[in-house]
Amino acid sequence: MNLKNAVALVTGGSAGIGFSIAKTLGESGARVAITGRDKGRLDEAAKALGVFPVHADVSKEPDVERTYREVLAKFGDLDILVNNAGIGVFKPLVEIDRAAFDAVIATNVTGAMLMAREAAKHFIKRNRGNIINIASTAALRGAPNGTAYYASKFALRGMTECWRGELRKHNIRVMLVNPSEVLTNFAATAGFPQKASGGKLRGDEIAHAVKAILEMDDRGFTVEMSVFATNPED
């Protein structure tokens, strides 16, 4: 697709990978909206990027519905949904509490479903569209302390395959991007240590991947892409 003047909605776009994706799409000529739960950080990011902010929590259905009303009122259309919003909790199985588990599933799984559902309604009517789900290499294998986060990414990968099967007949491309470890504030927020290294991925590499798969001619699409650092030097 041609990104010039395309309308893109990036959830969790006020920081980290989402910020980088919004920046890259905007620099490629797209008109971009971002969502975020922290209004102060959202407004600051929107100003820096020159994009349209929507203060919303993807895990809340009324917020999701309002997001689409605001984006369509602003731009009149939508071409791309990037389901990027995500949180993580990393604890041993015997220590994880129900509230923390539910919070991860609510954002990473239910939130992605709600956002995709509303996008699909719009895309089916216009007989075209693009949904990109930002999962993780955590969607490909398990690891200690990963019960909540890894389960959520496995679920997102499974939903991606379901949506792809349903929506291809409507010329809707549903794609999955699996980043390996990326240097963002995600680790600190999730409560696990992250060692900085010049060889580790940045949000820019993931944004590059998103841009690349979108720009393929609409007759084809990349089903799934995993992005690894060449030599992360852990």
N, C-alpha and C positions, 0 to 999 in steps of 0.2 A: 504494500500500500504506500501511497504518498503521504507522508506525515504533515506536509504543509497544509495548514488550516484544519487538520483533523482535530477533533475534540477528544481529549483524554482525561479520565478521572483516575487519580492515584490515591488509594487509601493509605493512611499512615505516611503522608507525604511531607510531614514537617521535620523529619530527621532521618538520618541513616540511609538505608537503601532507597526508601521512598523519595527522599529529598533528591538523591542523585538521579533517579528515574525521571522525576518531574523536571529537573534541570535539563537533562539530555533531551527529553521530548520537546520541551519549550525551545531549546536551541535549534532543534530540527524543524521548527516552524509550526508545531502543534499548539493549539489553545488548550491550556491545562487547568484543571481544578484539582485541589488536594483536600483531603480530610484529615482531621486530627482531634484528639480529645483534650489536649492542653491548648486552650484558646490563645494564651500569650505566645507560646512557641509557634502555634499555627500561623498567627498573624505576622509574626516576625519572619517566618519562612516564606510566606506568601509575598511579603514585601520584597524580600531579597531575590525571589525567583520571578516576580512579576506574574504570578498566577492567581487564580480565584480560590479563596479559602472557604471551606464549609466546616463549621465546628460541629463534629458529629462523632458518635461512638458506634462502630459498625455492629456491635453486639446488641444494639437496641433497635428494634424494628421501626419505631417511629422516626428515629434519627436517619435510618437508611432511606425510608420513603421521602423524608424531607430533603435529603441529599440530592436525590434525583429531581425533585421539583425545582430546587435551587439551580442545579446545573443546567437543566433543560430551559429554565427561564432565562438564564444568563446567555447560553450559547445556542439554544434552539435545536440541538442535536447531540448525539454522542456516538463516537466511533470506537473508543477503546476503554475498557475497564482494566486497571491493574490492581488486583487484589493483593496488596502488600502488607496491610496492617497485621501486626502479630506481636504476641508477648510470649514470655517463656518462664517456666519455673523448673528448677533442676534440683531434685531431692531424691534420696533413696525411697523405694516403694514403702518401706515401713515408717517413713517420716512424713510423706506427703499428706496434706489434709484435703478434704473434699472441696473446700472453698477455693483453694488455689488451683486444683485440678479443673474445677468447673469454669473458673475464670479464663484459663488458657483455651479450653474447648469453645467457650462462648465467643471469644474473639477470633481465634484461628480457624475454627470450623464453622460455627453457626454464623458468624459475621461474614465470612467469605461466601457462604451459601446465600445469605440475604442480599448481599451486594450483587452477586451473579444472577440471582433470580430476577431482580428488578432490571438489570442490564439486559438479560435475555428477553424479557417482555418487549423492550424497546427494539432490540436488534431483530427479533422475529418479524415485527411489523415492517421494518425497513429492508428485510431480507439481506442483511450483512452486518458484520460487527466483529470485534476482537475481544476476547477475555484472556488475560494473562494472569495466572496464579503464581505468586512467589512462594514456593515451598522451601525446600532445604535438602541437602544431602541426608539430613535426618529422616527424610521420607523413604530412604533406600535401605536403611539398616538400623537396628536398635543399638542402644548403648546404656551403660549404667547411669542411673539418676535421670533418665530421659522419659520416664513414663508419660508425663503430661505433654511435653513439647513434641517428642517423637511421635506419639500417638496422633497428635493433631496434624502433623505433616503427612503421616501415612493416610489419614482421612482426607486431607486436601488433595492428595495425589489420586485417591480413589474417586473422589467427587469429580475431579477434572476429567477422568476417563468417562464417567457417566455423562457429564455435560457434553463432552465431545461427541459421544454417540448419539445424543439427542439433537444436537444443534447443527451438525454438519450439513444436513439437508436444507438448512436456512442460510447457507453460506456464512456461517459464523465459525470463526477459527478459535478454538479453545486450546491454550498452550500452557505449559508448565516450565518454570525455571527453578532449578535447584542450586542455590548458592552453597558453596562450602563456607568455611569460616571467613567472615568479613569483619574488618575493623570498624566497628560502629559503637554507639552507646548501648547496644542491645545487651552485651555481656554484663555490664555494670548494673543495668536495670534488672536483669534476670538473676543477678547475685552470684555469678561465677567469674573467676579470674580469667583475664585474657592478656596474653603476652604480646606486646606490640612487636611487629617485625616488618621491615621494608618489603619482604617477600609475600606478605599476606594480602588477600584481596581487599579492595576498597569498594565502596558503593559504585564507583565509576565503572568498574568491570561488569557489574551486574546490569547497570543502566545500558552499557554498550550491547550486552546480550539481548536485552529487551528491544532496543532500537533495531538491532539486526534482524530479529525474527519478525518484527512488524513490517519491515521494509521489503520482505520477500513479496513478489507478486501474489495477489489474492488467490490465484488458482492453486497455490500450494501453501503449506504451513509446516513449521517445525513443531512436532508433537510435544517433545520434551527435551530440555537442554540442562545439563549439569555443568557448573562452572567451578573449576578447581584452581587453586594457586599452583604455579609451576613449581616453586620451591619455597614453602612457607617458613622454613627454618624454625620450627617450634622449639 
